Amino acid sequence: MSGFQSPRGLRDLLEPLASAHGWVTDRAWAAADAAGYARIELPIAEESALFERAVGGTSDIVAKELYRLEPRGDDAITLALRPEATAGAVRAYIQHGMRSQPQPVRLATVAQLFRYDRPQKGRYRQFTQFDIEAIGDGGPGIDLEVIELGAAYLRELGLTDVQVHLNSVGCAACRPAYVETLRAHFTSVSQELSEVDQSRLATNPLRLLDSKEPAAVQRAASAPVITDHLCAECAAHYAAVTAGLATIGTAVLPAPRLVRGLDYYTRTAWEYLLPGEQGQQGALGGGGRYDGLVELLGGTPTPAIGFAIGIDRVVLALEARGLLPAVSGGPAIVVAGIEPDSVASRVAIAGELRAAGASARADVSTRKIGKQLEGAVRDGALAVIIVEPDGRLTLRDLVKASQAEPAERGGVIAAALRLVQNEG
Ligand code: AMP
């Protein structure tokens, strides 16, 4: 009989991956806490229209990859599983009147996202991002803070060779003229472009710089670069960010053809890349300024900036480099028993040990004591407490392979706690 399988692109995380994800996630929250970013937990689904408006109807994320949920009952609204976190964060900023707080409002979240994408290593249909958003400050200083926060997070995990690829994608004042220049550049070869790229040429030529199709890639190599077409304000902003990062000592590579996949980006755009990784696996995350998004979603015009780092890819990179911490093994103390009817008292003692701060479990089986001891050794326990038929306890030190005389409960529990403290 063929049983159920997890759906394609949706993974079970078993050990050691489950602990690795937890560890990388904990470090993300800690980095955000340390920098004064307030935690925010957002719903896993939003109105589909929110993503259509924020991310843009022509983006792959909305046009091809959105998981929509059928409206239920009286609720005529179509929801969608979130494909990114920024739209929800901005929706929350507006909804909760965060504009009345000191600006910028610094927010952090770790979010499970869903995109109907072709699964492969490092690309899944459910994945997790560490997201940072700073809403309400248009100056280059906050760009420096946010870019360096993500870079430092990755470096401190051990990915010390992470690179920041930096660009400016301009603003509503200067980008349209550049886009026309770009359109002209690709129009002369439009017959050679794939069907998808021809439609990109019509709707959003910037996306052609992102294309993986050979004809577009070849033509993109000689495309005009946006940093030569910025307005004075965007150019000054970009220069200030570049100079500031040099002062901080963040290594930056100018990437004049870097455009991020989403419509809402303005000015500063960047990616965190690991050199030497295969395909997309080295793309750990990216960010950008999105000065028009708050207004686009119905708020007062408010500049903002943020990044998203893919937790799954970070874990893959750490794993490939042997940088994941060892998974903590089984419990330090196992409570075994000679008589089958001592099971309840074993469970009680294990609970007492845990309450005192040790890791402990009871052997709840009725098998022979020899088998119980073998199980404790296999789990990597440091000590076993054996419940004797008369209710006294025997402490066995598995590291030294020595055993004390049976003694009263309180004394043995205290001795076991000392033992694991010294040897743990
Ligand atoms: P994006 O939101 O597309 O700019 O992606 C930001 C980061 O999220 C990427 O650099 C990846 O690390 C991660 N990411 C994006 N899509 C996926 C996916 N389908 N599976 C795993 N990680 C992803």
Boltz pocket constraint, residues with backbone or C-beta under 6 A from the ligand:
constraints:
  - pocket:
      binder: B
      contacts: [[A, 83], [A, 84], [A, 115], [A, 117], [A, 122], [A, 123], [A, 124], [A, 125], [A, 126], [A, 127], [A, 128], [A, 129], [A, 260], [A, 261], [A, 272], [A, 283], [A, 284], [A, 285], [A, 286], [A, 308], [A, 309], [A, 310], [A, 311], [A, 312], [A, 313]]
      max_distance: 6.0
